[in-house]
Amino acid sequence: MLKNNLISILDLTFPGVNTLFNTPAKKVDGHEKWIDFVLKFPHCECVSKKSFSAFSKCYLSWHRKKRFNK
């Protein structure tokens, strides 16, 4: 139930973003990409206040650090 609530809130904050996180949980530690994304970018202003280039660099750095495959 909590997971569904968080997904609903995430979709309100970042409309359509849920379709980007369809990867399964990591086998190593069980982390799910969309939950880690929310922890890194908890508010839409964390994304919208950055230029596309700056956000892309930040996102790709986070992605590599967290070792997500996709």
All heavy atoms as a GROMACS GRO file, in nm:
protein
  580
    1MET      N    1   0.082  -0.118   0.000
    1MET     CA    2   0.000   0.000   0.000
    1MET      C    3   0.088   0.126   0.000
    1MET      O    4   0.059   0.220  -0.073
    1MET     CB    5  -0.092  -0.001   0.122
    1MET     CG    6  -0.189   0.115   0.124
    1MET     SD    7  -0.314   0.101   0.253
    1MET     CE    8  -0.231   0.180   0.387
    2LEU      N    9   0.193   0.126   0.082
    2LEU     CA   10   0.282   0.243   0.087
    2LEU      C   11   0.353   0.264  -0.046
    2LEU      O   12   0.370   0.378  -0.090
    2LEU     CB   13   0.383   0.227   0.199
    2LEU     CG   14   0.326   0.231   0.340
    2LEU    CD1   15   0.436   0.200   0.443
    2LEU    CD2   16   0.264   0.366   0.369
    3LYS      N   17   0.392   0.155  -0.109
    3LYS     CA   18   0.458   0.164  -0.240
    3LYS      C   19   0.364   0.228  -0.342
    3LYS      O   20   0.405   0.317  -0.417
    3LYS     CB   21   0.502   0.026  -0.285
    3LYS     CG   22   0.579   0.024  -0.414
    3LYS     CD   23   0.626  -0.116  -0.445
    3LYS     CE   24   0.697  -0.125  -0.577
    3LYS     NZ   25   0.747  -0.259  -0.606
    4ASN      N   26   0.238   0.187  -0.343
    4ASN     CA   27   0.141   0.244  -0.436
    4ASN      C   28   0.118   0.392  -0.408
    4ASN      O   29   0.104   0.472  -0.501
    4ASN     CB   30   0.009   0.168  -0.430
    4ASN     CG   31   0.020   0.032  -0.494
    4ASN    OD1   32   0.106   0.008  -0.577
    4ASN    ND2   33  -0.068  -0.058  -0.454
    5ASN      N   34   0.115   0.430  -0.280
    5ASN     CA   35   0.099   0.571  -0.246
    5ASN      C   36   0.218   0.654  -0.294
    5ASN      O   37   0.200   0.764  -0.347
    5ASN     CB   38   0.083   0.589  -0.095
    5ASN     CG   39  -0.052   0.543  -0.045
    5ASN    OD1   40  -0.146   0.528  -0.122
    5ASN    ND2   41  -0.061   0.520   0.084
    6LEU      N   42   0.338   0.601  -0.276
    6LEU     CA   43   0.456   0.673  -0.322
    6LEU      C   44   0.458   0.686  -0.474
    6LEU      O   45   0.491   0.791  -0.528
    6LEU     CB   46   0.584   0.604  -0.273
    6LEU     CG   47   0.715   0.674  -0.308
    6LEU    CD1   48   0.717   0.817  -0.258
    6LEU    CD2   49   0.832   0.596  -0.250
    7ILE      N   50   0.415   0.581  -0.543
    7ILE     CA   51   0.408   0.586  -0.689
    7ILE      C   52   0.308   0.694  -0.732
    7ILE      O   53   0.334   0.771  -0.825
    7ILE     CB   54   0.370   0.449  -0.748
    7ILE    CG1   55   0.487   0.352  -0.731
    7ILE    CG2   56   0.330   0.460  -0.894
    7ILE    CD1   57   0.453   0.208  -0.764
    8SER      N   58   0.194   0.702  -0.664
    8SER     CA   59   0.094   0.804  -0.697
    8SER      C   60   0.148   0.945  -0.675
    8SER      O   61   0.128   1.034  -0.758
    8SER     CB   62  -0.032   0.785  -0.612
    8SER     OG   63  -0.094   0.664  -0.644
    9ILE      N   64   0.216   0.964  -0.564
    9ILE     CA   65   0.274   1.096  -0.534
    9ILE      C   66   0.382   1.131  -0.636
    9ILE      O   67   0.390   1.243  -0.684
    9ILE     CB   68   0.330   1.100  -0.391
    9ILE    CG1   69   0.216   1.094  -0.290
    9ILE    CG2   70   0.415   1.226  -0.368
    9ILE    CD1   71   0.260   1.072  -0.147
   10LEU      N   72   0.463   1.033  -0.670
   10LEU     CA   73   0.569   1.055  -0.769
   10LEU      C   74   0.509   1.093  -0.904
   10LEU      O   75   0.558   1.184  -0.970
   10LEU     CB   76   0.655   0.929  -0.783
   10LEU     CG   77   0.772   0.935  -0.880
   10LEU    CD1   78   0.870   1.044  -0.838
   10LEU    CD2   79   0.842   0.801  -0.886
   11ASP      N   80   0.399   1.029  -0.941
   11ASP     CA   81   0.336   1.060  -1.069
   11ASP      C   82   0.273   1.200  -1.067
   11ASP      O   83   0.270   1.268  -1.170
   11ASP     CB   84   0.230   0.956  -1.104
   11ASP     CG   85   0.195   0.958  -1.251
   11ASP    OD1   86   0.288   0.968  -1.334
   11ASP    OD2   87   0.075   0.952  -1.284
   12LEU      N   88   0.229   1.246  -0.953
   12LEU     CA   89   0.177   1.383  -0.942
   12LEU      C   90   0.289   1.486  -0.952
   12LEU      O   91   0.274   1.592  -1.010
   12LEU     CB   92   0.102   1.402  -0.810
   12LEU     CG   93  -0.031   1.330  -0.796
   12LEU    CD1   94  -0.083   1.344  -0.653
   12LEU    CD2   95  -0.132   1.384  -0.895
   13THR      N   96   0.403   1.452  -0.893
   13THR     CA   97   0.517   1.544  -0.891
   13THR      C   98   0.588   1.547  -1.025
   13THR      O   99   0.626   1.653  -1.074
   13THR     CB  100   0.617   1.503  -0.781
   13THR    OG1  101   0.546   1.491  -0.658
   13THR    CG2  102   0.727   1.604  -0.766
   14PHE      N  103   0.609   1.430  -1.083
   14PHE     CA  104   0.678   1.414  -1.212
   14PHE      C  105   0.586   1.335  -1.305
   14PHE      O  106   0.604   1.214  -1.320
   14PHE     CB  107   0.810   1.338  -1.195
   14PHE     CG  108   0.910   1.403  -1.104
   14PHE    CD1  109   0.928   1.359  -0.974
   14PHE    CD2  110   0.988   1.508  -1.149
   14PHE    CE1  111   1.022   1.417  -0.890
   14PHE    CE2  112   1.083   1.567  -1.066
   14PHE     CZ  113   1.098   1.522  -0.937
   15PRO      N  114   0.485   1.399  -1.366
   15PRO     CA  115   0.389   1.325  -1.450
   15PRO      C  116   0.457   1.239  -1.556
   15PRO      O  117   0.546   1.284  -1.628
   15PRO     CB  118   0.306   1.436  -1.515
   15PRO     CG  119   0.319   1.552  -1.422
   15PRO     CD  120   0.459   1.542  -1.365
   16GLY      N  121   0.416   1.112  -1.560
   16GLY     CA  122   0.467   1.019  -1.660
   16GLY      C  123   0.600   0.955  -1.627
   16GLY      O  124   0.648   0.869  -1.700
   17VAL      N  125   0.663   0.994  -1.518
   17VAL     CA  126   0.797   0.943  -1.487
   17VAL      C  127   0.795   0.794  -1.452
   17VAL      O  128   0.894   0.725  -1.470
   17VAL     CB  129   0.863   1.026  -1.375
   17VAL    CG1  130   0.809   0.990  -1.238
   17VAL    CG2  131   1.014   1.009  -1.377
   18ASN      N  132   0.684   0.743  -1.404
   18ASN     CA  133   0.677   0.602  -1.365
   18ASN      C  134   0.710   0.507  -1.480
   18ASN      O  135   0.760   0.397  -1.457
   18ASN     CB  136   0.540   0.568  -1.307
   18ASN     CG  137   0.516   0.639  -1.176
   18ASN    OD1  138   0.608   0.655  -1.096
   18ASN    ND2  139   0.395   0.682  -1.153
   19THR      N  140   0.685   0.549  -1.601
   19THR     CA  141   0.715   0.463  -1.716
   19THR      C  142   0.866   0.450  -1.739
   19THR      O  143   0.909   0.359  -1.807
   19THR     CB  144   0.650   0.518  -1.844
   19THR    OG1  145   0.701   0.650  -1.868
   19THR    CG2  146   0.498   0.524  -1.830
   20LEU      N  147   0.944   0.539  -1.680
   20LEU     CA  148   1.089   0.533  -1.698
   20LEU      C  149   1.156   0.435  -1.602
   20LEU      O  150   1.272   0.401  -1.622
   20LEU     CB  151   1.149   0.673  -1.676
   20LEU     CG  152   1.097   0.784  -1.766
   20LEU    CD1  153   1.156   0.916  -1.724
   20LEU    CD2  154   1.128   0.753  -1.911
   21PHE      N  155   1.085   0.393  -1.500
   21PHE     CA  156   1.146   0.309  -1.397
   21PHE      C  157   1.085   0.170  -1.395
   21PHE      O  158   1.039   0.121  -1.293
   21PHE     CB  159   1.130   0.374  -1.260
   21PHE     CG  160   1.191   0.510  -1.251
   21PHE    CD1  161   1.115   0.620  -1.218
   21PHE    CD2  162   1.325   0.529  -1.279
   21PHE    CE1  163   1.172   0.745  -1.210
   21PHE    CE2  164   1.383   0.655  -1.271
   21PHE     CZ  165   1.306   0.763  -1.236
   22ASN      N  166   1.087   0.103  -1.507
   22ASN     CA  167   1.027  -0.029  -1.515
   22ASN      C  168   1.130  -0.141  -1.495
   22ASN      O  169   1.102  -0.257  -1.521
   22ASN     CB  170   0.953  -0.047  -1.647
   22ASN     CG  171   1.043  -0.025  -1.766
   22ASN    OD1  172   1.162   0.000  -1.752
   22ASN    ND2  173   0.985  -0.033  -1.884
   23THR      N  174   1.247  -0.108  -1.448
   23THR     CA  175   1.350  -0.209  -1.425
   23THR      C  176   1.325  -0.278  -1.291
   23THR      O  177   1.276  -0.217  -1.197
   23THR     CB  178   1.491  -0.147  -1.425
   23THR    OG1  179   1.495  -0.043  -1.327
   23THR    CG2  180   1.527  -0.090  -1.560
   24PRO      N  181   1.358  -0.405  -1.282
   24PRO     CA  182   1.338  -0.477  -1.155
   24PRO      C  183   1.437  -0.432  -1.048
   24PRO      O  184   1.536  -0.365  -1.078
   24PRO     CB  185   1.362  -0.623  -1.193
   24PRO     CG  186   1.449  -0.617  -1.314
   24PRO     CD  187   1.413  -0.491  -1.386
   25ALA      N  188   1.410  -0.471  -0.926
   25ALA     CA  189   1.501  -0.438  -0.815
   25ALA      C  190   1.636  -0.503  -0.839
   25ALA      O  191   1.645  -0.610  -0.899
   25ALA     CB  192   1.442  -0.487  -0.684
   26LYS      N  193   1.742  -0.434  -0.794
   26LYS     CA  194   1.876  -0.489  -0.810
   26LYS      C  195   1.890  -0.615  -0.724
   26LYS      O  196   1.845  -0.618  -0.610
   26LYS     CB  197   1.983  -0.388  -0.769
   26LYS     CG  198   1.994  -0.272  -0.864
   26LYS     CD  199   2.117  -0.187  -0.841
   26LYS     CE  200   2.127  -0.129  -0.703
   26LYS     NZ  201   2.239  -0.038  -0.685
   27LYS      N  202   1.950  -0.717  -0.780
   27LYS     CA  203   1.969  -0.843  -0.708
   27LYS      C  204   2.067  -0.828  -0.593
   27LYS      O  205   2.056  -0.895  -0.492
   27LYS     CB  206   2.014  -0.953  -0.803
   27LYS     CG  207   1.908  -0.991  -0.903
   27LYS     CD  208   1.954  -1.101  -0.994
   27LYS     CE  209   1.845  -1.131  -1.096
   27LYS     NZ  210   1.884  -1.237  -1.187
   28VAL      N  211   2.163  -0.739  -0.607
   28VAL     CA  212   2.268  -0.721  -0.507
   28VAL      C  213   2.211  -0.670  -0.374
   28VAL      O  214   2.240  -0.725  -0.268
   28VAL     CB  215   2.377  -0.623  -0.558
   28VAL    CG1  216   2.479  -0.594  -0.450
   28VAL    CG2  217   2.442  -0.677  -0.682
   29ASP      N  218   2.130  -0.565  -0.380
   29ASP     CA  219   2.082  -0.504  -0.256
   29ASP      C  220   1.931  -0.483  -0.250
   29ASP      O  221   1.879  -0.431  -0.153
   29ASP     CB  222   2.154  -0.372  -0.230
   29ASP     CG  223   2.137  -0.273  -0.343
   29ASP    OD1  224   2.053  -0.294  -0.432
   29ASP    OD2  225   2.210  -0.172  -0.344
   30GLY      N  226   1.858  -0.519  -0.356
   30GLY     CA  227   1.713  -0.506  -0.357
   30GLY      C  228   1.661  -0.366  -0.383
   30GLY      O  229   1.541  -0.342  -0.380
   31HIS      N  230   1.751  -0.271  -0.410
   31HIS     CA  231   1.708  -0.134  -0.435
   31HIS      C  232   1.631  -0.125  -0.566
   31HIS      O  233   1.664  -0.192  -0.663
   31HIS     CB  234   1.828  -0.040  -0.442
   31HIS     CG  235   1.882  -0.005  -0.308
   31HIS    ND1  236   1.898   0.123  -0.266
   31HIS    CD2  237   1.924  -0.083  -0.205
   31HIS    CE1  238   1.947   0.124  -0.144
   31HIS    NE2  239   1.965  -0.001  -0.105
   32GLU      N  240   1.530  -0.039  -0.566
   32GLU     CA  241   1.455  -0.012  -0.688
   32GLU      C  242   1.493   0.128  -0.734
   32GLU      O  243   1.504   0.221  -0.655
   32GLU     CB  244   1.306  -0.021  -0.662
   32GLU     CG  245   1.263  -0.163  -0.629
   32GLU     CD  246   1.113  -0.180  -0.624
   32GLU    OE1  247   1.045  -0.125  -0.713
   32GLU    OE2  248   1.065  -0.248  -0.534
   33LYS      N  249   1.510   0.140  -0.865
   33LYS     CA  250   1.560   0.264  -0.923
   33LYS      C  251   1.471   0.384  -0.889
   33LYS      O  252   1.520   0.490  -0.852
   33LYS     CB  253   1.571   0.247  -1.074
   33LYS     CG  254   1.638   0.361  -1.145
   33LYS     CD  255   1.652   0.326  -1.292
   33LYS     CE  256   1.730   0.427  -1.367
   33LYS     NZ  257   1.745   0.389  -1.508
   34TRP      N  258   1.341   0.368  -0.898
   34TRP     CA  259   1.252   0.482  -0.876
   34TRP      C  260   1.254   0.528  -0.732
   34TRP      O  261   1.240   0.648  -0.705
   34TRP     CB  262   1.111   0.451  -0.924
   34TRP     CG  263   1.039   0.346  -0.847
   34TRP    CD1  264   1.045   0.211  -0.867
   34TRP    CD2  265   0.951   0.366  -0.737
   34TRP    NE1  266   0.966   0.146  -0.776
   34TRP    CE2  267   0.907   0.239  -0.694
   34TRP    CE3  268   0.907   0.477  -0.668
   34TRP    CZ2  269   0.820   0.223  -0.588
   34TRP    CZ3  270   0.819   0.459  -0.562
   34TRP    CH2  271   0.777   0.334  -0.524
   35ILE      N  272   1.274   0.438  -0.638
   35ILE     CA  273   1.283   0.479  -0.497
   35ILE      C  274   1.412   0.556  -0.473
   35ILE      O  275   1.413   0.660  -0.407
   35ILE     CB  276   1.271   0.358  -0.403
   35ILE    CG1  277   1.131   0.298  -0.414
   35ILE    CG2  278   1.302   0.398  -0.259
   35ILE    CD1  279   1.112   0.170  -0.338
   36ASP      N  280   1.521   0.506  -0.528
   36ASP     CA  281   1.648   0.578  -0.515
   36ASP      C  282   1.643   0.714  -0.584
   36ASP      O  283   1.702   0.810  -0.538
   36ASP     CB  284   1.764   0.494  -0.570
   36ASP     CG  285   1.803   0.380  -0.477
   36ASP    OD1  286   1.751   0.375  -0.364
   36ASP    OD2  287   1.885   0.297  -0.518
   37PHE      N  288   1.569   0.722  -0.696
   37PHE     CA  289   1.551   0.849  -0.765
   37PHE      C  290   1.481   0.950  -0.675
   37PHE      O  291   1.522   1.066  -0.664
   37PHE     CB  292   1.470   0.829  -0.894
   37PHE     CG  293   1.444   0.956  -0.970
   37PHE    CD1  294   1.537   1.005  -1.059
   37PHE    CD2  295   1.326   1.026  -0.953
   37PHE    CE1  296   1.515   1.122  -1.130
   37PHE    CE2  297   1.300   1.143  -1.023
   37PHE     CZ  298   1.396   1.191  -1.111
   38VAL      N  299   1.376   0.906  -0.606
   38VAL     CA  300   1.303   0.995  -0.516
   38VAL      C  301   1.391   1.041  -0.400
   38VAL      O  302   1.383   1.156  -0.357
   38VAL     CB  303   1.175   0.925  -0.462
   38VAL    CG1  304   1.109   1.006  -0.352
   38VAL    CG2  305   1.078   0.900  -0.574
   39LEU      N  306   1.477   0.953  -0.353
   39LEU     CA  307   1.567   0.993  -0.244
   39LEU      C  308   1.668   1.098  -0.291
   39LEU      O  309   1.702   1.190  -0.216
   39LEU     CB  310   1.641   0.871  -0.190
   39LEU     CG  311   1.554   0.770  -0.115
   39LEU    CD1  312   1.635   0.645  -0.082
   39LEU    CD2  313   1.497   0.832   0.011
   40LYS      N  314   1.713   1.087  -0.415
   40LYS     CA  315   1.810   1.182  -0.470
   40LYS      C  316   1.742   1.313  -0.513
   40LYS      O  317   1.795   1.422  -0.494
   40LYS     CB  318   1.884   1.120  -0.588
   40LYS     CG  319   1.979   1.212  -0.661
   40LYS     CD  320   2.098   1.249  -0.577
   40LYS     CE  321   2.194   1.337  -0.656
   40LYS     NZ  322   2.302   1.386  -0.574
   41PHE      N  323   1.624   1.302  -0.572
   41PHE     CA  324   1.551   1.417  -0.626
   41PHE      C  325   1.411   1.420  -0.563
   41PHE      O  326   1.313   1.386  -0.628
   41PHE     CB  327   1.541   1.408  -0.778
   41PHE     CG  328   1.672   1.390  -0.848
   41PHE    CD1  329   1.711   1.265  -0.894
   41PHE    CD2  330   1.758   1.497  -0.866
   41PHE    CE1  331   1.833   1.247  -0.959
   41PHE    CE2  332   1.880   1.480  -0.930
   41PHE     CZ  333   1.918   1.356  -0.976
   42PRO      N  334   1.399   1.461  -0.436
   42PRO     CA  335   1.271   1.451  -0.366
   42PRO      C  336   1.164   1.552  -0.408
   42PRO      O  337   1.049   1.537  -0.372
   42PRO     CB  338   1.310   1.474  -0.220
   42PRO     CG  339   1.435   1.555  -0.226
   42PRO     CD  340   1.505   1.510  -0.350
   43HIS      N  341   1.202   1.651  -0.484
   43HIS     CA  342   1.105   1.754  -0.523
   43HIS      C  343   1.130   1.791  -0.669
   43HIS      O  344   1.244   1.788  -0.715
   43HIS     CB  345   1.121   1.876  -0.432
   43HIS     CG  346   1.007   1.971  -0.444
   43HIS    ND1  347   1.003   2.069  -0.540
   43HIS    CD2  348   0.892   1.983  -0.375
   43HIS    CE1  349   0.891   2.138  -0.529
   43HIS    NE2  350   0.822   2.088  -0.428
   44CYS      N  351   1.024   1.828  -0.738
   44CYS     CA  352   1.038   1.861  -0.880
   44CYS      C  353   1.136   1.977  -0.903
   44CYS      O  354   1.198   1.982  -1.008
   44CYS     CB  355   0.903   1.890  -0.943
   44CYS     SG  356   0.818   2.033  -0.875
   45GLU      N  357   1.152   2.066  -0.805
   45GLU     CA  358   1.247   2.176  -0.821
   45GLU      C  359   1.392   2.127  -0.825
   45GLU      O  360   1.479   2.195  -0.878
   45GLU     CB  361   1.228   2.279  -0.712
   45GLU     CG  362   1.100   2.359  -0.728
   45GLU     CD  363   1.082   2.464  -0.622
   45GLU    OE1  364   1.167   2.475  -0.531
   45GLU    OE2  365   0.981   2.536  -0.630
   46CYS      N  366   1.418   2.009  -0.770
   46CYS     CA  367   1.552   1.950  -0.777
   46CYS      C  368   1.590   1.921  -0.922
   46CYS      O  369   1.708   1.910  -0.955
   46CYS     CB  370   1.561   1.822  -0.695
   46CYS     SG  371   1.530   1.845  -0.520
   47VAL      N  372   1.489   1.907  -1.005
   47VAL     CA  373   1.511   1.879  -1.147
   47VAL      C  374   1.488   2.006  -1.230
   47VAL      O  375   1.572   2.043  -1.312
   47VAL     CB  376   1.416   1.767  -1.196
   47VAL    CG1  377   1.427   1.747  -1.345
   47VAL    CG2  378   1.444   1.638  -1.121
   48SER      N  379   1.376   2.074  -1.206
   48SER     CA  380   1.337   2.185  -1.293
   48SER      C  381   1.426   2.309  -1.280
   48SER      O  382   1.433   2.388  -1.374
   48SER     CB  383   1.191   2.224  -1.266
   48SER     OG  384   1.177   2.274  -1.135
   49LYS      N  385   1.494   2.326  -1.169
   49LYS     CA  386   1.580   2.444  -1.153
   49LYS      C  387   1.716   2.427  -1.222
   49LYS      O  388   1.791   2.522  -1.232
   49LYS     CB  389   1.600   2.476  -1.005
   49LYS     CG  390   1.477   2.538  -0.944
   49LYS     CD  391   1.507   2.604  -0.814
   49LYS     CE  392   1.383   2.679  -0.768
   49LYS     NZ  393   1.410   2.764  -0.655
   50LYS      N  394   1.744   2.306  -1.269
   50LYS     CA  395   1.870   2.281  -1.338
   50LYS      C  396   1.848   2.288  -1.489
   50LYS      O  397   1.738   2.258  -1.537
   50LYS     CB  398   1.924   2.142  -1.304
   50LYS     CG  399   1.961   2.122  -1.160
   50LYS     CD  400   2.009   1.979  -1.136
   50LYS     CE  401   2.033   1.952  -0.991
   50LYS     NZ  402   2.168   1.971  -0.950
   51SER      N  403   1.950   2.323  -1.562
   51SER     CA  404   1.940   2.316  -1.707
   51SER      C  405   1.936   2.168  -1.746
   51SER      O  406   1.971   2.080  -1.666
   51SER     CB  407   2.060   2.383  -1.773
   51SER     OG  408   2.178   2.307  -1.748
   52PHE      N  409   1.894   2.139  -1.867
   52PHE     CA  410   1.888   2.001  -1.913
   52PHE      C  411   2.026   1.937  -1.904
   52PHE      O  412   2.041   1.824  -1.858
   52PHE     CB  413   1.835   1.993  -2.056
   52PHE     CG  414   1.829   1.853  -2.109
   52PHE    CD1  415   1.727   1.769  -2.071
   52PHE    CD2  416   1.927   1.807  -2.195
   52PHE    CE1  417   1.721   1.638  -2.118
   52PHE    CE2  418   1.923   1.677  -2.243
   52PHE     CZ  419   1.820   1.593  -2.205
   53SER      N  420   2.127   2.010  -1.945
   53SER     CA  421   2.264   1.959  -1.942
   53SER      C  422   2.310   1.931  -1.799
   53SER      O  423   2.368   1.825  -1.771
   53SER     CB  424   2.358   2.060  -2.009
   53SER     OG  425   2.490   2.016  -2.002
   54ALA      N  426   2.283   2.024  -1.708
   54ALA     CA  427   2.325   2.007  -1.569
   54ALA      C  428   2.252   1.889  -1.504
   54ALA      O  429   2.312   1.809  -1.432
   54ALA     CB  430   2.299   2.134  -1.489
   55PHE      N  431   2.120   1.877  -1.531
   55PHE     CA  432   2.045   1.764  -1.474
   55PHE      C  433   2.095   1.633  -1.534
   55PHE      O  434   2.109   1.534  -1.461
   55PHE     CB  435   1.895   1.778  -1.497
   55PHE     CG  436   1.821   1.656  -1.452
   55PHE    CD1  437   1.806   1.629  -1.318
   55PHE    CD2  438   1.769   1.567  -1.544
   55PHE    CE1  439   1.740   1.515  -1.274
   55PHE    CE2  440   1.704   1.453  -1.503
   55PHE     CZ  441   1.689   1.426  -1.367
   56SER      N  442   2.121   1.630  -1.664
   56SER     CA  443   2.170   1.508  -1.729
   56SER      C  444   2.301   1.461  -1.665
   56SER      O  445   2.317   1.342  -1.636
   56SER     CB  446   2.192   1.530  -1.878
   56SER     OG  447   2.070   1.554  -1.942
   57LYS      N  448   2.392   1.554  -1.642
   57LYS     CA  449   2.519   1.518  -1.578
   57LYS      C  450   2.496   1.465  -1.437
   57LYS      O  451   2.555   1.365  -1.397
   57LYS     CB  452   2.612   1.639  -1.575
   57LYS     CG  453   2.670   1.675  -1.709
   57LYS     CD  454   2.758   1.796  -1.700
   57LYS     CE  455   2.804   1.839  -1.838
   57LYS     NZ  456   2.884   1.961  -1.833
   58CYS      N  457   2.411   1.533  -1.362
   58CYS     CA  458   2.382   1.491  -1.225
   58CYS      C  459   2.315   1.354  -1.224
   58CYS      O  460   2.352   1.266  -1.145
   58CYS     CB  461   2.291   1.595  -1.160
   58CYS     SG  462   2.252   1.564  -0.988
   59TYR      N  463   2.218   1.334  -1.312
   59TYR     CA  464   2.146   1.206  -1.320
   59TYR      C  465   2.240   1.092  -1.360
   59TYR      O  466   2.239   0.986  -1.298
   59TYR     CB  467   2.031   1.216  -1.420
   59TYR     CG  468   1.959   1.085  -1.440
   59TYR    CD1  469   1.860   1.044  -1.352
   59TYR    CD2  470   1.991   1.002  -1.546
   59TYR    CE1  471   1.795   0.924  -1.368
   59TYR    CE2  472   1.926   0.881  -1.563
   59TYR     CZ  473   1.829   0.842  -1.474
   59TYR     OH  474   1.764   0.722  -1.490
   60LEU      N  475   2.322   1.115  -1.462
   60LEU     CA  476   2.413   1.009  -1.507
   60LEU      C  477   2.517   0.976  -1.401
   60LEU      O  478   2.553   0.859  -1.383
   60LEU     CB  479   2.480   1.051  -1.638
   60LEU     CG  480   2.387   1.054  -1.759
   60LEU    CD1  481   2.459   1.111  -1.880
   60LEU    CD2  482   2.330   0.917  -1.789
   61SER      N  483   2.563   1.075  -1.328
   61SER     CA  484   2.657   1.052  -1.219
   61SER      C  485   2.590   0.967  -1.110
   61SER      O  486   2.649   0.871  -1.060
   61SER     CB  487   2.704   1.185  -1.162
   61SER     OG  488   2.782   1.165  -1.048
   62TRP      N  489   2.469   1.003  -1.073
   62TRP     CA  490   2.392   0.928  -0.974
   62TRP      C  491   2.369   0.784  -1.023
   62TRP      O  492   2.384   0.689  -0.947
   62TRP     CB  493   2.259   0.999  -0.949
   62TRP     CG  494   2.157   0.916  -0.878
   62TRP    CD1  495   2.150   0.894  -0.745
   62TRP    CD2  496   2.049   0.844  -0.937
   62TRP    NE1  497   2.042   0.813  -0.716
   62TRP    CE2  498   1.980   0.780  -0.834
   62TRP    CE3  499   2.004   0.827  -1.068
   62TRP    CZ2  500   1.867   0.702  -0.856
   62TRP    CZ3  501   1.892   0.748  -1.090
   62TRP    CH2  502   1.826   0.687  -0.986
   63HIS      N  503   2.333   0.772  -1.150
   63HIS     CA  504   2.305   0.641  -1.210
   63HIS      C  505   2.428   0.550  -1.202
   63HIS      O  506   2.417   0.433  -1.166
   63HIS     CB  507   2.263   0.663  -1.356
   63HIS     CG  508   2.191   0.550  -1.417
   63HIS    ND1  509   2.255   0.449  -1.484
   63HIS    CD2  510   2.059   0.520  -1.419
   63HIS    CE1  511   2.166   0.363  -1.527
   63HIS    NE2  512   2.046   0.403  -1.489
   64ARG      N  513   2.544   0.604  -1.236
   64ARG     CA  514   2.668   0.525  -1.229
   64ARG      C  515   2.703   0.490  -1.084
   64ARG      O  516   2.742   0.377  -1.054
   64ARG     CB  517   2.784   0.601  -1.293
   64ARG     CG  518   2.786   0.593  -1.443
   64ARG     CD  519   2.914   0.652  -1.501
   64ARG     NE  520   2.930   0.793  -1.469
   64ARG     CZ  521   2.881   0.894  -1.539
   64ARG    NH1  522   2.810   0.870  -1.645
   64ARG    NH2  523   2.902   1.018  -1.502
   65LYS      N  524   2.688   0.587  -0.996
   65LYS     CA  525   2.721   0.565  -0.855
   65LYS      C  526   2.634   0.455  -0.794
   65LYS      O  527   2.682   0.372  -0.717
   65LYS     CB  528   2.703   0.695  -0.777
   65LYS     CG  529   2.738   0.684  -0.631
   65LYS     CD  530   2.718   0.819  -0.562
   65LYS     CE  531   2.745   0.807  -0.414
   65LYS     NZ  532   2.719   0.931  -0.343
   66LYS      N  533   2.508   0.452  -0.831
   66LYS     CA  534   2.415   0.353  -0.778
   66LYS      C  535   2.423   0.220  -0.855
   66LYS      O  536   2.360   0.122  -0.815
   66LYS     CB  537   2.269   0.405  -0.785
   66LYS     CG  538   2.243   0.517  -0.689
   66LYS     CD  539   2.248   0.465  -0.547
   66LYS     CE  540   2.211   0.571  -0.447
   66LYS     NZ  541   2.208   0.520  -0.312
   67ARG      N  542   2.497   0.219  -0.965
   67ARG     CA  543   2.520   0.100  -1.046
   67ARG      C  544   2.391   0.039  -1.101
   67ARG      O  545   2.368  -0.082  -1.093
   67ARG     CB  546   2.599  -0.004  -0.967
   67ARG     CG  547   2.737   0.043  -0.934
   67ARG     CD  548   2.818  -0.067  -0.870
   67ARG     NE  549   2.955  -0.020  -0.856
   67ARG     CZ  550   3.023  -0.029  -0.743
   67ARG    NH1  551   2.969  -0.082  -0.637
   67ARG    NH2  552   3.146   0.016  -0.738
   68PHE      N  553   2.308   0.125  -1.158
   68PHE     CA  554   2.189   0.076  -1.227
   68PHE      C  555   2.230   0.043  -1.370
   68PHE      O  556   2.304   0.116  -1.433
   68PHE     CB  557   2.078   0.179  -1.225
   68PHE     CG  558   2.014   0.194  -1.090
   68PHE    CD1  559   2.035   0.307  -1.014
   68PHE    CD2  560   1.932   0.095  -1.040
   68PHE    CE1  561   1.976   0.321  -0.889
   68PHE    CE2  562   1.873   0.107  -0.916
   68PHE     CZ  563   1.896   0.220  -0.841
   69ASN      N  564   2.177  -0.065  -1.423
   69ASN     CA  565   2.213  -0.108  -1.558
   69ASN      C  566   2.142  -0.026  -1.664
   69ASN      O  567   2.196  -0.002  -1.770
   69ASN     CB  568   2.182  -0.256  -1.577
   69ASN     CG  569   2.273  -0.343  -1.493
   69ASN    OD1  570   2.384  -0.304  -1.462
   69ASN    ND2  571   2.224  -0.459  -1.455
   70LYS      N  572   2.019   0.012  -1.641
   70LYS     CA  573   1.940   0.085  -1.742
   70LYS      C  574   1.891   0.214  -1.686
   70LYS      O  575   1.875   0.235  -1.573
   70LYS     CB  576   1.823   0.001  -1.790
   70LYS     CG  577   1.868  -0.122  -1.863
   70LYS     CD  578   1.749  -0.198  -1.910
   70LYS     CE  579   1.793  -0.321  -1.985
   70LYS     NZ  580   1.686  -0.390  -2.045
   0.00000   0.00000   0.00000
